[in-house]
Amino acid sequence: MTDSELIVDLRAWLLETLNDSWDAVSEPGGPPVWFGRNLDAWSDTIEIRGVSEVIDGRDILIVYGGQRGLFGGHRQEADVLAGVFGGEQNRLVVHGVA
């Protein structure tokens, strides 16, 4: 790994569902075409590594999201997705919309 961060800014995306989030991270995060598009697959990708060369090549993954749609309230799937990040190596930061 290198001593670097991968910052994925999704604040411009209107994410309504988890499927929207997989679409949004596809290009900057580089998951392969066989990526499972589910929380277990995402957890493996960012925690265990070995799935995405782009993410594997960085020490830290930071994903910025906007406080609307999926992250606009207390939606269970947003809370579960946020729980997958919960660490020093991977962070989800949700900002209010200006």
C-alpha positions in Angstrom: 0.0 0.0 0.0 1.0 3.6 -0.4 0.7 6.3 2.2 -2.2 8.0 0.6 -5.9 8.6 0.8 -8.6 7.9 -1.8 -11.3 10.5 -1.4 -14.6 9.8 -3.1 -17.0 12.8 -3.2 -20.6 11.7 -3.7 -22.2 15.0 -2.5 -23.3 15.8 -6.0 -25.1 12.5 -6.4 -28.7 12.0 -5.3 -28.4 8.7 -3.6 -31.8 7.2 -2.9 -30.9 3.6 -2.5 -27.9 1.3 -1.8 -27.9 0.5 -5.5 -27.4 4.2 -6.2 -24.4 4.1 -3.9 -22.8 1.2 -5.8 -23.3 3.1 -9.0 -21.7 6.2 -7.5 -18.6 4.4 -6.2 -18.0 2.3 -9.3 -15.8 4.7 -11.2 -13.8 6.2 -8.4 -13.5 3.1 -6.3 -12.8 0.7 -9.1 -14.7 -2.4 -8.0 -14.5 -5.2 -10.7 -17.5 -6.1 -12.8 -18.2 -9.1 -10.6 -18.5 -6.9 -7.5 -21.5 -8.1 -5.5 -23.3 -4.8 -5.0 -24.3 -5.5 -1.4 -23.1 -4.6 2.1 -21.1 -7.8 2.6 -19.2 -7.2 -0.7 -18.6 -3.6 0.1 -17.3 -4.5 3.6 -14.9 -7.1 2.0 -13.8 -4.4 -0.5 -12.9 -1.7 2.1 -12.1 -3.8 5.2 -10.5 -7.0 4.0 -9.3 -5.6 0.7 -8.2 -7.7 -2.2 -11.2 -6.8 -4.4 -10.4 -3.3 -5.9 -6.9 -2.4 -7.0 -7.8 1.2 -6.7 -8.9 1.0 -3.0 -6.1 -1.6 -2.2 -3.6 0.9 -3.5 -4.5 3.5 -0.8 -4.1 3.4 2.9 -7.3 5.4 3.7 -10.7 5.6 2.0 -12.9 8.6 2.7 -16.3 8.8 1.2 -18.2 12.2 1.4 -22.0 12.0 1.1 -24.7 14.7 1.1 -27.3 14.9 3.8 -30.3 14.1 1.5 -31.8 11.1 -0.1 -30.3 8.0 1.4 -28.5 10.1 4.1 -31.3 12.6 4.6 -32.8 11.0 7.7 -32.5 8.1 9.9 -32.9 5.4 7.2 -31.9 1.9 8.3 -30.0 1.1 5.1 -27.9 4.3 5.5 -27.1 3.5 9.1 -26.0 -0.1 8.1 -23.9 1.3 5.3 -22.3 3.8 7.6 -21.6 1.0 10.1 -19.5 -0.7 7.5 -17.1 2.2 7.4 -16.5 2.8 11.2 -12.8 2.8 11.3 -9.5 4.6 10.9 -8.9 3.1 7.5 -12.3 3.8 6.0 -14.6 6.7 6.8 -18.0 7.9 5.6 -18.6 11.7 6.2 -22.0 13.1 5.6 -22.3 16.8 5.1 -25.4 19.0 5.1 -26.5 20.5 1.7 -25.8 24.2 1.3 
